[in-house]
Each structure stands twice: as structure tokens, then as C-alpha cells.
């Protein structure tokens, strides 16, 4: 069952939580580096857990990680690592926390070389899913196939976020996602 159909079959608060993400965020291009990084943080933290768990904790992640500010996160100290490990509002996994901090440092390097994280992504587009996964594994920490696939679908670089008969699919097409521009 696709995410589109699954959301439509949910009820109550659960449906409201997923519908807000599905209708307004999932698959739409992001042009702010901090927000792009925030989405990557969420995808990394989702590994082994349900997306619903991450959606429920999104505001706590945003608060814990300084509104996804790349510069601030790259400068985190051991005290910040310990603070994050003690924060019950987020996923307290040392590997994921360390990956987030190291990935912020990597993104700073990409920003210096390419002008922005977004421009680094654009520079490599279009790639197949397999090529993207290889590039991300070489560049970032804690980025496997599902993390990379979901991250890129969620920001409009790979197709598949929505079914073609989903009304949001047609809204996303209006934003000219990169996957639609290359005919993927």
C-alpha cells in the first residue's frame, strides 16, 4: 500500500499527523540548506523506527538541534552530545547523534565548495537511486539505501513520493521537482 493510500485510511490524530506531512511537505522541493539538513536528520533518525515516531518528535528534534542550524550543529561539543543523549524528546542513539554532527561539518565543506548543500545536490542531479546511495555513503555518515531514497523522494529529487492519482502529486508537479524535469 502506498503512503498516499495509507494516510487516507488512517483516522483521528494519527491521520492528522501524517496528512499534514503528506499534503504539505513530502515530495515538495526544499531550497533552504538548514531545512534540507533537517530532513536528512529526520530520515537518519527514522532508521529502524516508524515514520510516525519521527513525525511526533519533529518539533523536539528541531528544538534539540538548534532549528537544524548547520553552523551551530557543526560546532557541537562533547557537552552537546551528552545533552542530546539525555534528551528524551529525540532518538537517543549515539551513532545517529554523532552522524548528525559529522554530517553538519561535511555540509559546511560542501557549502564552501558548491555554494550550498542544495547546489551540491543539483550538481549531481540526475543520478539513479543506486548512484545517489553510493555518493551519499561516500560523503555522509549513517546513510544507507532507504535513508537516501526517502530523503531524495521527500525533497523532490527522486520520483515516488506520491501516486500519480494523488491530488498532492499534481501540486508537486506545479513546483517542478527535479525528477520531473529530467523525465525520470
Secondary structure by P-SEA (a helix, b strand, c coil): ccaaaaaaacccaaaaaaaaaaccccccccccaaaaaaaaaaaaaaccccaaaaaaaaaaaaaaaccccaaaaaaccaaaaaaaaacccccccaaaaaaaaaaaaaaaaaaaacccaaaaaaaaccccaaaaaaaaaaccccccaaaaaaaaaaacccccccccccaaaaaaaaaccccccccc
